[in-house]
Amino acid sequence: MREFTVRQFSVLSVMKWALALLVLGSVVVWAQQSNVEPIQLPPIKTVTLENGLKVMVIEQPSLPIVQFSLRVRAGAIHEPTDRTGLATFTAMMLRQGTTTRTADQISEAIDFVGGSLGASADVERTDVTARVLKKDFQVGLDLLADIVQNPTFPEKEMGIIRNQLLASVRGMRDDPSELASAHLDFALFGTIHPLGRSMSESSINAITRDDLVTFHGIYYRPNNAVLAVAGDVKADEVISLVKKAFENWQRADIPPAPLPEPVKLQGYKVRFVHKPGQTQTHIEIGHFGLAVTDPDYIPTVLANYVLGGGAFSSRLLQIIRSKAGKTYSIFSYFPSYSFPGYFRISTFTRNDQAFETLQLVLDEFKKFKEGGITQEELQAAQDNIAGSYILRLETLSGLTTTILNNDFFGFSMDRSRNWRKLVRSVTLEQANKAIRDRFDPENLAIVLLSDVKILEGRTELLPGLSIENVNVVDWLEPVTARAKPYEEFLAALAAPKGPTQLEWKAQITPEAKALLERAFAAQGGLEKVAQIRDTYTKVRGSYFQGGREIKIESEVWIKLPNKLKQTIKFSGGEIAYIYNGMQGWVQGGGRIQDMPAELLAEVQNAIQLDDPLLLLWTISYEGYKFELAGQGTVDGREAQILRITTAKGKVADIYFDAERFLPLKGLHKGDKIKESLWSDYRHIAGFWVPFVQKALEDKELTASFEVLDFKINTGVGDEQFEKP
Amino acid sequence: MRLMEAQAPKQTKRTTLWITGAVVIVAVAVAVLAVWTLTKPPSAAVGAISAYTLDNGLRVIVYQDTTAPVVSVNVWYRVGSRDEPPGKRGMAHLMEHMAYKGSKNVGPEEHSKLIDQAGGQDNAFTADDVTGYWARLPKEKLDLALYLFAEQMHNLVLTQEHLDSEREVVKEEWRVRLENQPVSKAFDKFRDIAFAGTPYAKGPEGYMEDLDNITLEDLQNFYQTYYAPNNAVLVVAGDVRPDEVLSLAKKHFGGIPKAQLPPPIQISLPPQTQMREETLEMAVQLPVIIGGYQLPGSGHPDQPILEIASFILSRGQSSRLYKQLVREQQISVAAGGFPLVFKDLGTMLIYAFFTPDKDPAQVKEALLAEIERLASEPIDDKELQKAKNQLTAQYIFGLDSLSSVANELAEAEVIYGDYREFEKAKTKYDAITAADVQRVAQTYFKRENLTIVTLKPEGGAQ
């Protein structure tokens, strides 16, 4: 049994205060105990094994339960910059197979005893936990030891976990709170600092098995981990069993993970996330914070309680929710990291209250900074933060977490025992000094997430903050995408987009439709072609110009409806053409230039009419006309000619093989006759693709390529098509 | 609810699979089994339960656990959104908010401030069948908590000014939980169809228009009618002595007169004869199928068997739905099912999240086929034993948290009509056989009994 020496109020003294309350009425001064009694913890035995694994056994036998928590110093801050999500991926993969157990065997084993087994990665640590009934102690220990030391990262399992991670990236976008929060992290920390990076489709797709194996190999080491075993256990017994379970775990040097300095904030940095249809605006405000080990931490947390950490005891909730009715939730917060993190204020409100609420929050924040807090407010904060500490120790998991946290941050267990004294000894001067030093309402990152239409008609976001200084990003873009200045964003939104759905919208004669239907059928059907979002093609070949042959290798990404990126490698270097649907750039020889108009037109052409597969999408353009234009032959093969006239009057004749209904040739008559020839059709990525492609101008060969690779729907992000 | 559950952001956005949904899970009580005979019996200071009824009808249930000097206090009223009159949906929830806006002796917002200063935490929630108020504090503050809850029960001062501002707060809650959350909207649509013709068709959040139409008089009447000791249950779990709790309960609640309660409303759902389906198209990034097979309400003897069935289907990575849909077919990133049971009716809620490249019709078929396999093929003994072991373990793990125990006891008393259902969990799964599970699957997991809603992106994937 645990023993506590918390001062026990006799029933009599409690009743005295109750009676006093009844008499005093609505201004309640409930008894404050200046209670600085030490908090008793259950017996904890700590040993460090030869291989460096620290083992802490917490005897708490009130229920026949055992909880194993292995904490490894491996988290987001240890990930390479382009592998955000690696720590989580690794954690999720641990139980998906070891050298002696398959994923299914592990699942069956833990499920059969009704236990739980899991690993979860955070900013600077990963916790691997197993929870079992006491009688299943060995099952829990064996599984935990196995998945930590011997994971095999099978490729098949990786596929499943990868899909789950990609799904969670998508799911995050569906939650406006989470999305706004991720954008604030990015606005504060950028991508140079791990706190600013969010998992994205591209970062998850980039992670290979080698990455997982390497990450595990570097960080999952006994000298980089602490194992807490809590519950109905006896320390000596546990330690000897743990020794055995981890005896083959080898220590290794752990490379440090230095953190870069984030860029200082100057004034207000505003990032607006556009999510069409939002009826509520999310507001996230933040600046940099302090480490939990900083001597200012406790005074800062006490001050923060008064501002926004104390729920109904906090100024922000009282003013913005209770008095003004503007929101259901507002809070301010400092996390507990071993390095300076952030400070944030987080709330939401209906759209028509967004600006008023933002102003109100900033005003309260300024008042807080300028005026500090009162003794009464400090007392209330101390009463809660000191008094509620024992709630953390009530459950086995709460107890374990508290003890592991103390150890992780380099505190002794006295931090818990002396918590009340630590908290209650903070003076008003110290608290107000922490306010002056640690809270900064003048230099902030501000994120608003809402429908961008709430900015309509405004010249200022706030008094003195022009709308021109508001940068806007779309909710579907990766969190780390460049935000565009407001006007530029609006222009991009308004620009004709092209179809995102494959539908019969063009003017098509019945004969042309019959031909097109056979062309779709040849590619597996309209529904199949409709699923294309982007294509990737790698080719090798030559350009022919003025008698010269230039050998090249090229990669082309096309994202429907109208984005293109092409990189061309040749002996002299590399050129890239980038087009985002509206603007284009040419990158080469160390320079980036805007794409000239003729080139822009050619690129638009390339996407719509010059791609043998994607040209089928032109049926979705309302202003386009389709008709049959007779028959022809291409390389001895009979062909039917489909004539496409664009809304601007441009004409292209596409020659479809009369038997196979795959395009053999595309012909454009302008001041030059340009032809594209497509042959050697092979089935790849579910579609028929011509592996030999040639281009001619006035009958002269200008280019000839063979396809090396072709992919559909790689998920290439919009940011790949922006100015580099 | 009064307060957003996470009043601090999660420290990581890099959590594993994230699944949204405003599913109010009215958890079913769980089992303790043979484990008690294999290990030493629990020490006397954990698990003793006493129950009393005051003269005015207040039920008082005490669970003793001296492990930590903490108490968890629940005051649950037997009233929820199902009791709201048409045109006033959302009233029970608005009432919950108003319960903190001041009483005769405790100023507006003071209730929570006092709990905070006492080193406690508090919150409240509104569900279909019940409105619950709770606090968790150092044990010596029990008297304060009971004082405050008694004030709420008896002395509330409802004003127009507070109604006007709190109405706006409730609307903000409505917007954040429902209007701007695609999965919540899908669940809302599901309820609308599955429970059509009953008050359960709409959840505690109510309708925006109705919130505007709720008057001060409506709330006064609601308060007078339902917030009475003979319509409430007080549960105290923690380092307390039953006689002390009883004495404090009498002191604070004893003087509150009982009320004349309206006759209980019996709600019954006409049996479905045909599958009901709907598709919602929205700007959603992670589509989901949400469905449910009609079930009877809380008292039905098939409920424990349904729990076993749901664990076989859905508990752990070795469960059938996870294995088939996530691992074998890889058609889903998360799938599961569990009974959502109200007093008068229920549903076997099923779901599957999938990425937009998957065909929703295929996902639906895979989900239903696997569930229906429970009806067509008998389960083996190992799977049955596994489910029983899981339920047993869940019960024991639950005892580690006083608030979990307090909730289970309150639920047993309010939803199941008897706090002893909590302890009956020790034995009620013992006799369940594979044949029982198959029978129950055959009875309930039929397509004509099913409502299914598909939430997918509008106009094809983004």
Chai-1 contact restraints between the chains, C-beta under 6 A:
chainA,res_idxA,chainB,res_idxB,connection_type,confidence,min_distance_angstrom,max_distance_angstrom,comment,restraint_id
A,F4,B,P69,contact,1.0,0.0,6.0,A-B,restraint_1
A,V6,B,P69,contact,1.0,0.0,6.0,A-B,restraint_2
A,F9,B,E140,contact,1.0,0.0,6.0,A-B,restraint_3
A,V14,B,D143,contact,1.0,0.0,6.0,A-B,restraint_4
A,A18,B,D143,contact,1.0,0.0,6.0,A-B,restraint_5
A,A18,B,Y147,contact,1.0,0.0,6.0,A-B,restraint_6
A,S26,B,G107,contact,1.0,0.0,6.0,A-B,restraint_7
A,V28,B,E110,contact,1.0,0.0,6.0,A-B,restraint_8
A,V28,B,L114,contact,1.0,0.0,6.0,A-B,restraint_9
A,W30,B,L114,contact,1.0,0.0,6.0,A-B,restraint_10
A,W30,B,Q117,contact,1.0,0.0,6.0,A-B,restraint_11
A,S62,B,V46,contact,1.0,0.0,6.0,A-B,restraint_12
A,S62,B,T67,contact,1.0,0.0,6.0,A-B,restraint_13
A,L63,B,L399,contact,1.0,0.0,6.0,A-B,restraint_14
A,L63,B,D400,contact,1.0,0.0,6.0,A-B,restraint_15
A,P64,B,T39,contact,1.0,0.0,6.0,A-B,restraint_16
A,A76,B,R14,contact,1.0,0.0,6.0,A-B,restraint_17
A,T88,B,R14,contact,1.0,0.0,6.0,A-B,restraint_18
A,M92,B,T16,contact,1.0,0.0,6.0,A-B,restraint_19
A,S107,B,Q317,contact,1.0,0.0,6.0,A-B,restraint_20
A,S107,B,S318,contact,1.0,0.0,6.0,A-B,restraint_21
A,E108,B,S318,contact,1.0,0.0,6.0,A-B,restraint_22
A,D111,B,G316,contact,1.0,0.0,6.0,A-B,restraint_23
A,D111,B,S318,contact,1.0,0.0,6.0,A-B,restraint_24
A,D111,B,K386,contact,1.0,0.0,6.0,A-B,restraint_25
A,F112,B,K386,contact,1.0,0.0,6.0,A-B,restraint_26
A,V113,B,N389,contact,1.0,0.0,6.0,A-B,restraint_27
A,G114,B,N389,contact,1.0,0.0,6.0,A-B,restraint_28
A,G114,B,Q390,contact,1.0,0.0,6.0,A-B,restraint_29
A,G114,B,A393,contact,1.0,0.0,6.0,A-B,restraint_30
A,D122,B,Q11,contact,1.0,0.0,6.0,A-B,restraint_31
A,D122,B,T12,contact,1.0,0.0,6.0,A-B,restraint_32
A,L133,B,A393,contact,1.0,0.0,6.0,A-B,restraint_33
A,K135,B,L38,contact,1.0,0.0,6.0,A-B,restraint_34
A,K135,B,T39,contact,1.0,0.0,6.0,A-B,restraint_35
A,N163,B,V333,contact,1.0,0.0,6.0,A-B,restraint_36
A,Q164,B,L17,contact,1.0,0.0,6.0,A-B,restraint_37
A,Q164,B,V333,contact,1.0,0.0,6.0,A-B,restraint_38
A,A167,B,L286,contact,1.0,0.0,6.0,A-B,restraint_39
A,A167,B,V333,contact,1.0,0.0,6.0,A-B,restraint_40
A,A167,B,T355,contact,1.0,0.0,6.0,A-B,restraint_41
A,S168,B,L17,contact,1.0,0.0,6.0,A-B,restraint_42
A,S168,B,W18,contact,1.0,0.0,6.0,A-B,restraint_43
A,R170,B,Q285,contact,1.0,0.0,6.0,A-B,restraint_44
A,R170,B,L286,contact,1.0,0.0,6.0,A-B,restraint_45
A,G171,B,W18,contact,1.0,0.0,6.0,A-B,restraint_46
A,G171,B,L286,contact,1.0,0.0,6.0,A-B,restraint_47
A,R173,B,Q285,contact,1.0,0.0,6.0,A-B,restraint_48
A,D174,B,P182,contact,1.0,0.0,6.0,A-B,restraint_49
A,D174,B,V284,contact,1.0,0.0,6.0,A-B,restraint_50
A,D174,B,Q285,contact,1.0,0.0,6.0,A-B,restraint_51
A,D174,B,L286,contact,1.0,0.0,6.0,A-B,restraint_52
A,D175,B,T20,contact,1.0,0.0,6.0,A-B,restraint_53
A,P176,B,N180,contact,1.0,0.0,6.0,A-B,restraint_54
A,S181,B,P9,contact,1.0,0.0,6.0,A-B,restraint_55
A,A182,B,K13,contact,1.0,0.0,6.0,A-B,restraint_56
A,M199,B,R14,contact,1.0,0.0,6.0,A-B,restraint_57
A,Q278,B,N180,contact,1.0,0.0,6.0,A-B,restraint_58
A,T279,B,R175,contact,1.0,0.0,6.0,A-B,restraint_59
A,T279,B,E179,contact,1.0,0.0,6.0,A-B,restraint_60
A,Q280,B,R175,contact,1.0,0.0,6.0,A-B,restraint_61
A,Q280,B,N180,contact,1.0,0.0,6.0,A-B,restraint_62
A,A311,B,Q7,contact,1.0,0.0,6.0,A-B,restraint_63
A,F312,B,E109,contact,1.0,0.0,6.0,A-B,restraint_64
A,F312,B,S112,contact,1.0,0.0,6.0,A-B,restraint_65
A,F312,B,K113,contact,1.0,0.0,6.0,A-B,restraint_66
A,S313,B,K113,contact,1.0,0.0,6.0,A-B,restraint_67
A,S313,B,D116,contact,1.0,0.0,6.0,A-B,restraint_68
A,R321,B,V169,contact,1.0,0.0,6.0,A-B,restraint_69
A,S322,B,E109,contact,1.0,0.0,6.0,A-B,restraint_70
A,G325,B,S165,contact,1.0,0.0,6.0,A-B,restraint_71
A,G325,B,E168,contact,1.0,0.0,6.0,A-B,restraint_72
A,G325,B,V169,contact,1.0,0.0,6.0,A-B,restraint_73
A,T327,B,E172,contact,1.0,0.0,6.0,A-B,restraint_74
A,Y328,B,V169,contact,1.0,0.0,6.0,A-B,restraint_75
A,Y328,B,E172,contact,1.0,0.0,6.0,A-B,restraint_76
A,Y328,B,E173,contact,1.0,0.0,6.0,A-B,restraint_77
A,S329,B,M4,contact,1.0,0.0,6.0,A-B,restraint_78
A,F331,B,Q7,contact,1.0,0.0,6.0,A-B,restraint_79
A,Y333,B,A8,contact,1.0,0.0,6.0,A-B,restraint_80
A,P335,B,Q11,contact,1.0,0.0,6.0,A-B,restraint_81
A,F348,B,V176,contact,1.0,0.0,6.0,A-B,restraint_82
A,A380,B,Q117,contact,1.0,0.0,6.0,A-B,restraint_83
A,D383,B,Q117,contact,1.0,0.0,6.0,A-B,restraint_84
A,N384,B,D116,contact,1.0,0.0,6.0,A-B,restraint_85
A,G387,B,G119,contact,1.0,0.0,6.0,A-B,restraint_86
A,S388,B,G119,contact,1.0,0.0,6.0,A-B,restraint_87
A,I390,B,P138,contact,1.0,0.0,6.0,A-B,restraint_88
A,L391,B,V70,contact,1.0,0.0,6.0,A-B,restraint_89
A,E394,B,A68,contact,1.0,0.0,6.0,A-B,restraint_90
A,E394,B,V70,contact,1.0,0.0,6.0,A-B,restraint_91
A,T395,B,D400,contact,1.0,0.0,6.0,A-B,restraint_92
A,T395,B,S401,contact,1.0,0.0,6.0,A-B,restraint_93
A,L396,B,D400,contact,1.0,0.0,6.0,A-B,restraint_94
A,L476,B,Q462,contact,1.0,0.0,6.0,A-B,restraint_95
A,Q501,B,G459,contact,1.0,0.0,6.0,A-B,restraint_96
A,Q501,B,G460,contact,1.0,0.0,6.0,A-B,restraint_97
